[in-house]
């Protein structure tokens, strides 16, 4: 739960206001789907013991639609050729109100909920006796689990222009937003939810790409900064009316959240404490963290720092990495203390052994990380490398040059060593970096980030690498497609899919690691035993560990399968079988072949030949890393050529699929996508290119005065 939404845990009485733009479609007809979702959510809240009060608009719009039809039905053809008078709004309200309430009654009745209608006018609230009776009536209805539905009685209202709000809770209302705010105060509601046709309050018109969603409204900060767009399509209000009502209610004691009524579960999400919409609260100015500002500023700062990093010399960038490696080495004891606290918390919380294994930073792991950073530092300079030189015409030279992508957002789970690898790669490739690690590694990530950024020179700045500590900040970051250039989610396939569905920023997918080892009939069984053992047991939690062992059917007849199974069982591996192997080996049949165990467990299945193995891998694998063990070169080449995975091996453990082992120094992840980078993604995967053209005053002029040569030139020149 977001800290700025923690107050919803104490909410019991909630007022929900739904406006005309939500109730109706763009053509003026009722939005039955949204109304149905609204009623279902209110029914669920009612069932959970919440006291729910609904303020609804839509009567005028619905009445206008019906009266237009009636007028059309009663008009002659000649009448229709004449200019049409605008329908009287009060008559529309009179016709539409009964239809609107009839619809609510039908919908709530289908959900076994009773609703009631209360029509009010602004003048009623001048009478203290009315306000008391209103409170008594509503309390009685709520005690009976009835949902009161309020609307202004527009049909008989005598008001011609808006009144100013009075200074106390008996202020006169002008529209249903201010009515909802007034009712929230009069009825002592714990929360007011204003449903809009946009996600919340933006810093400018929502249609403006530069406008940012404000999650927490602070009057002292935002009042003078906001630019409002147009008013509501059909109603009298718009965002200005909602903000005025929200500020009035919030600063009088009732918190308010403005959110979209177009999403079918937003009311439930509000009361779960999800960070959606805009919250108005009288104590908002005391909250020190305004996340919607910090997320954007963090990304901009990383971009600015990356540009300063890029202008440094190659030797200066190398020295930064060496300083980082030295700092990590000196801080080993502190790293182990903080990591030990994370591991202890994870064990106490009952986390799986595979996660705890990924979380733990042993001394040899820290030493390996330091070594990988130094290896990166000693690599050939990747920035400004001339990839291609072409003479387009005489004295017109085109160069294709490598350059950083810009700003990376990397979201990873449980493995704090990933932070070091990714940070080092970002520095080497000249990119700014935002990191979001798992909560289970909070202390480890914090100390590693502190050590690394403290080693950065002032000429670059410690904001080159930002550490995102709040999960709720991720949705804001994923919207910053104008600042962040690449998102790299390292984790489950579910995480990768969620990220891809939530952003316009390009995503470098690091998906499941369902890796296979296929042992062919022509395999050297001793070699096969070593590879199978290593692929599964060297680091079972790794994404490149073997999860499925495929064995040629001939090995089930000559004893080869038994030797492989015995080798795994000696190492404590829990085996699960497929339909063919399970009865033969007397092991439990797996529920799915598409399964990443991440522990000392794997699936064993028998296949007819290499083609059956390839088909199995394509059907159940994740296109990560797959291996064949065989002495038959022709069969091996068939496997290497046809298996469509990021990494395909012959007679070598799947554990070799690693950036450091490939000589990349480190990896930001292993990509199973087919665009930009695939397999272990090192420095090269974090670079793009730009074109530099050096001329001597040439102009196109319809290509009349230039002779193209398109001659390839040496890149060293």
N, C-alpha and C positions, 0 to 999 in steps of 0.2 A: 504494500500500500504506500502510495506517495505521501511524504510527510505533510504536504500542503492539503491533503485530503483526509488526514487522520481524524478530523472532527466528525466525519460521517458515521463513525462507529457509534456515536451517541444519538444519532437521529432516530426519532420515532414518528413525528408528525411532519409530513412533507407535502408541499403545494407544488403541483406540476401545471405549468401553463403551456398550452399548445396554440400556436398562432395560425392565421389564415394560410400563410405560405406553406405550412406543414400539412394542414388539414386538406388543402385542395391541390390539384394538379395544375400544370401550366395552362391547361385549357379551361380552367375554372371548375371542372368537375371534382367531386370528392376523391381523395386519395385513399381508397378503401384499404389498400395494403398497409399503409402507414397507420391508419386509424386502428386496424386490427392488431397491429404490433403494439400500439400504445395501450389498448385495452388489455392485451395479454400481459404486458408488463405490470400494469396497475393491479390486475388480478393477482399476480404472483406476489407483489408487495403486500397486498391485502391479506393474502394467505399466510405471509410470514409475520404478521402482527403489526405492520406499519399502518399508520393512520394516513390515508391518502385523500387529498383534496385536488380536484381537477378544475382548472380555469380554461375554458375553451373559446376560441373564435370560430368563425366559419359560417355563422347564420346568414350574414348579409350576402356572402358569396353564393351560398346554396340557394337562398331566396331569389337572387338575381337570375340565376340559371333557370329556375322554375318559372319566374314571371316572364322572362324572355320567350320561353316556349309558349306560355299561355297567350302572350301578346301576339306572337306569330300565328297561333292557331285561330285567333279571333280577328285577324286583319285580312282585308281584301288585298288583291294584287295591287290596286291603285294606292292603298294605304302604305304598302311597303315601298313604293317609289318615293314617298315623301321623306324629308329629314326626320329621323327618329329621336324623340326626346329621351334624355337620360332617365333611367328608372329611379324612383324615389328610394333612397337608402333605407328609410324607416319602414316603408312597405316591404322592401326586400327582407329586412330583419324579422318582421312579423311572420312572413311566410316561411322563411328559412329556419327560424328557431324551432318550430314544432318538428320539422323534418330532421333537423340535426339531433334533437333529443330522442326522437323515435329511433334513429340509427344507433345512438349510444345505448339505448335501452335494449335493442335487439342484440347488439354485440355483447354487452355485459351479461344479458340473460343466458346467452349461449355458454358463458363461462361460469354460470351459477353465482353471479354477483349482482347485488341490487344497487341501483344508482338513483340519485334524486336530482331534481332541478331547482336551482336557486337563481332567480333573476334579480339584479340590483341596479339602482341608479346612483349617480354620484351624490345627489342631494340627501339620500338616506343616511349617509355616514355623518351628517351634521348632528343627527339625533343620537344622544348617548343611549337612550332607551332602545333604539334600533340595534345599535352595536352590541348591547348586552343580549338582546333576544337572538341576534344572529349567532353569537358565540354559543348560547345555550342550545339552539337548534342544531348547529353543526356538531357540538359535542355529543348530543343525543344520537345523531345519525352515525357518528364514528363509533360510538359504543356498540351499535348494532351491526358494525362492519359494513355499513352503507357508504358508498362513495358519493360525496356531494359534488355536483357539477355546477360551476358558476359561469355566468355570462352577464354582460351588461344588457339591460333591457333597452336596446337601441330604439325599438319601435315607439316608445313613449318618452324618450329622453328629450328634455327641452334645451340641452346645452348646445350652443352654436360654435363656441370656441373653447380652447383648452383653458382650464383654470390653473393657477399656480398651485403647486403642492404646498400645503400648510406645513408648519415646522414640527407638528406632532403626528402621531399615528392615525389621526382622524383626517388626514389630508384628502382632498378630493382627487379622484382619479380621472384620467383623460382617455386612456385606452386600456386594453386588457392586460398589458404589461404592468402598468401602474396599479390596476385593480388587483393583480396577483400579488404585487408587493405589499399593497395595503392589507389584503386578506392575510398574508403571511404574518404580518405584525399583529393584526387584530386577533387572530386565532392562535397566536403564539406558536407558529410552526418552527421546527428545528432546521428546515431547509426549504429553499425555493429553487425549483428547476425550471428555467425558461428554455423551451425548445425552439430552435431557430432553423432556418434553411441553410445555415453554414455551420462550421465546426465550433465556432466560438467567436470571441472578439479578436479582430486582427488589428495590427498597427496601422493599416490602411485598407482601402477597398479589397475584399477577398480576391477579386479578379486580377489584382496587381501582383505579379510574381514576386515583387520585392516586399510585399506585406508578410508579416510574420504573425503566427498565432500566439496570442498572449495567454499563457496558462494561469498566471496569477496576476490579478489586477491590483496595482498599488497606486492609489489616487495621486500621491505625491510625484510618482514617476510618469504615469501613463496619461493623466488627464490632458496635458498639453501636447502630447506626442501623437495622439490618435487622429487619423483623418477618416471620417465616415463616408461611406458610399451612398447609394440611393436607398430610399425607404423601401418598405415591403412592397411586393408586387401587387397585393390586393388589400392588405390591412392598412391601418392608420399609422402604424409604428415604424418598425425597422430597427436597426441596431442602436440608433441613438436613443429610442424609447426604452429599449431593453437595458441599456447601460444606465440610464437615469433611474429606472425602477430598481435595478440591481444595487446601485450605489446607495440609494435611499434606504432600501431594506437592510443591506449589509451593515451600513454604519449605524443602523438603529437596532442591530442585534441578531438579525436572521441572515445566515450565510446564503449566498446565491451562486448557482452554477449555470452558465449559459452554454448549451451544447446543441448538437444537431439532432433534429427530430427525424431526419432522413435515414438514420441508422437504427435498425430494429431492436437493438438491445442497449441503447445508451443510458436509459434511466437505470437499468440494473447495474450497468458499469459505474455510473456515478455513485451508487450506494455501495458498491464494492470497494470504492476508493481508487478506481483507476484514474490515471492522469489524462482526462479528456476534457475538452471544453475550457472555459475560463471561470475561475473561482473568484468571487468577491467576498472578502471577509474583513471585519473591522480590525483584526490583528495582522493583516497581511503585511503591513509596513514593518512589523517586528521580525518577519521571516527573512533571514539573511541571504538565502539562496534563491535567486530568481533564475530558474534553470533555462527559460527560453532565451535569456540574454547570454548566459554563460556558454551554452552549447554553440551558438553562432560565433560568439567571440573567440571561443577556444579553436574553432575551425579556421577562422580568419587569421588568428595569431600563428597557427601552425603553418598556414600558407605563406605568411610574411616571413617567418623564420626560415622556411625552406628556400625562399628566394635569396636570403642572405647566405644560406649554406651553399647554394649553387655557384655563387660568385667567388667562393674561396678557391685557392689553388688545390690541386690534387694532393699535394703533400700536407696541406692544412687539414683537409678532410681525413686523410690517413691518420694524422696525429690525434684527431678527435676520437676515432675508434680505438686507438691505442690507449688513450686516457680513460675511455670507458672500460676497457678490459682491465686496466690497472685498478680502477675504482671498484670493480666487481670482485677482483681478487682480494683487495684489502678489506672489503666489507663482507667477506664470506661468513664470519661468525655471526654478524648481525642478521644476515640473510637466513641463516639456519635457525636462529632464535624465532624470527617472525614466521618462517615456514613451519617450524615445529608447532607453533600455536595454531596455525591453520589446520595442520594434520590432526592435532589433538581434538579440535572442535569437530572435524569431519568424522573422526572415529566415534566421538561421543554422540553425534547426530545419527550414527548408524549408516553412513554412506557405504556404498559397495566398495569392495577391495580394489576393483579396477580403477575407480575414480581416485581413491587414496593413493594408489600407485602412481597415477599421472600427476597428482598433486605434490608428491614428495620430492624435495630437492636434496639429494644425497651429495656428499662431498665430491664424488667422482662426476656427478652431473654438473655441478658448478664449475669444476675444472674444465670439463668438456665445453661448457658455454663460453668460458673465457678464451679457450683455444679457438673456438669458431669465430669469435669477434676478431681476434688477431689474424686469423686466416682471411677474413673479409678485408681487413685493412691492407693486407699484402697483395690483394688481387689487382689485376689490371684496372686502371681507371675506366669506369663505365660511362661517365658523363662527358658529353662533347666528342664522343667517338665518331669519326667520319665513316659512315657505313657505305656510302657510294658517292662518287664524283662524276659528273657528266658535263661535257661541253655542249650546251644547247646550240650555240652559234659562236662566231668568233668573239673572244673576250667576254663571253656570257657563260659563267660557270655555276652549275647547280650542285649543291651538296646536301646529302641526307645525313642528319646528325642526330645521335642519340641524346635524349633529354629525360628528366624525371616526369612522372605522371602528374604530380602536384601534391595533393593531400590524400592520404589513405585513411580509411576507417576500418580497423580490424577488430572483430568481435570473436572472442575465443572463450572456451570453457575449460576450467579446472587446471590447465597446465601453465604454471607461472614461468617455466623455462621458455615458453613461446614468446613471452613479453621481451625477453632479452634478444632472441633471434630476430624478431620482427623489428625491434628498435634499431638493431645494428644494420639490418638490411635497409631500413628507411634512411639512416645516415649515409650509408655507402651509395645509395641510389639518389640522394639529394631530395628526398620526399619529406613533406610534413606528415605527421602521424597522430592519429587519435586511437586510443586503445580502450577497449571495454572487456575486462576479464570477468570470470565467474566469481560470484560472491564467496564461494568456498575458498578462494585464494586471495581474499581481500588484503590481508596483511602482507603476504608475499609480494603481491603486485605493487603495493604501495612502497615497500622498501626498495624493490628493484627499480621502480620508476624514479624514486628519489635519488638513488645512487647514480643512475644513468644521466639524469638531467643535471645533476650537480657537476658532472664532468664536462658539460657543454660550455664552450667559451661564450663570453658576453657578446661577441660579434655575431653569434647566431641566436642566442637566447634560449632559456630553458623551456620556452613554450613551443619549441619545435615538436616536442612529443607530449601530448596531453593524455592524461589518464581520466577516463570517464568513470565515475564511481556510482552513478545512479542508473539503475535499469530503466527508470522512467524517462531518462534523457534520450534514449535510443530513438524513439519515434521522431523527435525533433531533429536529431542528427541525420536521419534517413531522408529528411525533406530538403537538406542543404545541397541540392544538386548543382547549385551555383558556386559552391566552395569545395565540396568533397568530390574527388574524381574517381575513386574506386573503393568499393566495400568488399572486404574479405571476411566472410564468416567461417570460422574454424570450429567445427562441431558436428552435430548430428545432421542427417539429411533434413529433419524437421526444421532445425534452425536455419539451414540454408534456404529452404523453401519459404519460410516465413519472411526472411530478409528480402528475397527476390520479389515477393508479393507486396512489399511495403515501401519500395523505393523506386525512383527513376534513375538512380545512380547505377552505373554498371557494377555487376556483382561477379566476383571471381569465386565460383562455387567449390568449396572443399567438402565433398559429400561423404557418404558412408565408405568404409574401407572393408568391403566384402571381398577379400582376396582369396584366390584359389591356387592350389598346387595340384597339377595333374601328373600322376606317375604313370608313364607309358609302359607297355609290355617289354619294351627294349631298354628299360632303365637299368642302370647299375644299382642294385638294391641297397648297397652300402652308402652310395652317394645319396640315394633317395632318403634313407633314414636320417642322414645328417641334415639335409635340407629341410625335411618335414619337421624335425625336432627344433631346428633353429627358427624356422618361420613361425612356429607356434609359441615356443617357450622363451625365446630371447627377450621379448618384451610383449607379453600378451595383450596389454592395453593399447599398443600402438595401432595406428590406422593401417599400417602395412603388414600387420601380423596375419598369418593364414587363418581363415575362418572355415574354409571347406577344403577337404582333401578328396580329390577325385582319383580313382584307381581303375586302371584297365581291367576288364573282366578276367583276363588270363592270369593276373596276379592273385585272384581269389581262388584259383585252382592249383597254383604251384607253390603257395605258401608265402608269396611276397606280401600280400595284404596283411597276413597275420604278423609278419615281422614289423611292418609299419605301425600297426595298431599297438603291438607290445611296446614299441619304442615310446609312443605317446603316453601310454598308460603308466610306464615307468616314471615318466615326468609328472604324473598326477593330472593329466589332461582328462576332462570329462568328455566322453564321446557320445554323439547322437548320430543316428543313422538315417539314410534315405530308405525308400521302399525296398530296394534290392539288398542293401547292406544290413539293415536292422535285424531281420530274422537270421541272417547268416552269422552275424557277430554277437547276436543276443544283446543288443543295446537298444535303448529307448529311441523311438522314431522321432525325428525333429518335426516341429509344427510348421516350420517354414525354412526354405533354403536361403531366403533373403534375410539373413540374420547376422549381425555383427556382435559377437559375444563380448569382445574386449576383455576376456579373462582366459583362464586355463580350461577352455572348452572349444570344441569344434565339431563340424559335421563331416561324416564320412559317407561317400556314395560310390557305387560301382557304375562304370560306363562301358559301352561297347568298344569305343575306339577314340582316336583323337578328334574326329568330327563330332561325335556325341559330347565330348568334353567341351569343345568350342561352343556348341549349341547350349549346353548347360550354363556356361559362363555368361553368354550373351543374355540368357533368359533370367538368370538369378543374380548376376554379379552387379557391381557398381562402377565398372570401367575404371577401377583404381590400379591394382597391380596383380598380374596373374603369371604363373610360372609353369613350365613343362620340364619334367625330368626324363630324359631319354638319351640313348646313345645313337639313335637313328637320326641322322642329320636331316634327311628328307622330311620326316615327321615333325622334327623340331622347326624347320623352316615353314612348314604348313601352319603350325601353331603360331609362330611369331608373325606371320603375314596376315592371318585371318582374325586373330583375337583383337577386338577393337577396344583396347584399354589404354590408359595413359602410359602405363609401363608394362612391358611384356618381357619375361626373362626365360633363358634356357640354362638349366643346370646351375641355378643360383637362387639363394633365398630371397623371398619377397621383402625381407627386411633391408635389402640394399636400396630400396626406393626411398631415398632420403637426400635432402639438399646437401648436407655436409658430406655424405658418402659419395655423392655425384661430383663433388668438388666445387659445389656452388657456394660454399662457406656456411650457408644457413638457408632456411626456407621460410617463406611467409605462410606456406601451406602446400598441400598437394591438390592441384586442380584437376577435376574430372570433366571440366567443360572443354569445348573444342574451339573457342574463340580466344584470341590474345595469348594465353599461356596454358600449357597442359603438363601434367605431371608435377614434380617438385618445382615450386616457383621461387627462384632466387632473385638476384639483382636484376637480371635481364628481363624478368617478368614484370618488374616494377618500372620499366622504362618505356617510353614511346619515342617518337622521332619528330623532328621538324625539318623544314626545307629552308636552306639559306641560298639565296641567289646573288651572285656578285657580277655586276655589270659595268658598263662604261658609257652610260647614257642612252642605251637602246630603248626604243619604244615599239609597240606592236604595230600601230598604223595599218591595220588590216593585213599584217604580214607581208606588206609590199616591199619593205626596205630591209628585210632580214633574211638570211639564208641559214636554215637549221642544219646542223651537222649531227647532233645527238651522238657525240663520240664519248665512249667510256674512258675515264681517266684514272690513273693510279690514285688510290685514296691517301697515300702518304704525302702527296705533293701539297 
